Amino acid sequence: MNAKHIASTVAAVVVVVAACSSSGPEGGPVAGAADTHCSLPDGGSRSQPVSQASCSLPPGADAGTTDYGDTMYNSEADDDDCKYHVKWTATAIRENSNVTFTTVATNKSTGAPATAANVDLEIFLNTMHPAPNTSVKTTEGPPGTYQTGPVQFDAKGQWTVRFHLFETCADVAPDSPHGHAAFFVDVP
């Protein structure tokens, strides 16, 4: 082997090791002001009860469009419609690495775990850059706690991760179980 061939082989190995490395800085929730969109002036908290009966559209009804609330900071807040309290953690968040999110969803009206919510994630860096498809799956256990992954972030930056709950329910009636909460996530 000549020196040029050895140098190119070593360079290729360094690139592969760097790409597969599980070390380096980890990302996570972007710190900021706590969300208060469900707060009441008296210090209490607004909550919207849900009903499974409102999951289906009545015959001839239009599903309309979904309005999303603001993307939030930190790793815990109420969903857009004040139906659920959502907390999340994740395995090490690094560019081009598999990440699994753990989501705990609690019904704000009852305090009970939001069971059978089948949490789905919508992840994007901007409107033109969604996260790559990684055959994401969600499992529940214990009740109201969801493991969703693997997902990947294929670029550095401040991403948005929107947690959808009861995504198959129509989001028409105010008491529909359908809900969502979005958070900023930093990928170093």
DAURGI-V298699 format. One record per backbone hydrogen bond with DSSP energy under -0.5 kcal/mol. NH is the residue of the N-H (numbers start at 1). CO is the residue of the C=O. Records with the same first field share a line. If there is no record, write none. Layout:
# DAURGI-V298699
NH=CO / CO
This chain:
# DAURGI-V298699
6=2
7=3
8=4
9=5
10=6
11=7
12=8
13=9
14=10
15=11
16=12
17=13
18=14
19=15
20=16
21=17
27=93
28=186
30=184
31=29
39=36
40=44
43=40
46=38
48=82
49=47
51=175
54=51
55=52
61=58
68=66
72=182
73=33
74=30
77=86
79=84
80=180
82=79
85=106
86=77 / 84
87=104
88=75
89=102
91=100
93=27
94=92
96=153
97=94
99=151
101=148
102=89
103=101 / 146
104=87
105=103 / 144
106=85
107=112
108=83
109=83
111=107
114=105
115=113
117=114
120=164
122=162
124=160
125=129
126=129
129=126
131=123
137=149
139=147
141=142 / 145
145=142
146=103
147=139
148=101 / 146
149=137
151=99
153=94
154=152
157=187
159=157 / 185
160=124
161=183
162=122 / 160
163=161 / 181
164=120 / 162
165=179
166=117
167=117
169=166
170=55
172=170
176=173
179=165
181=163
183=161
184=72
185=159
186=28
187=157
188=186
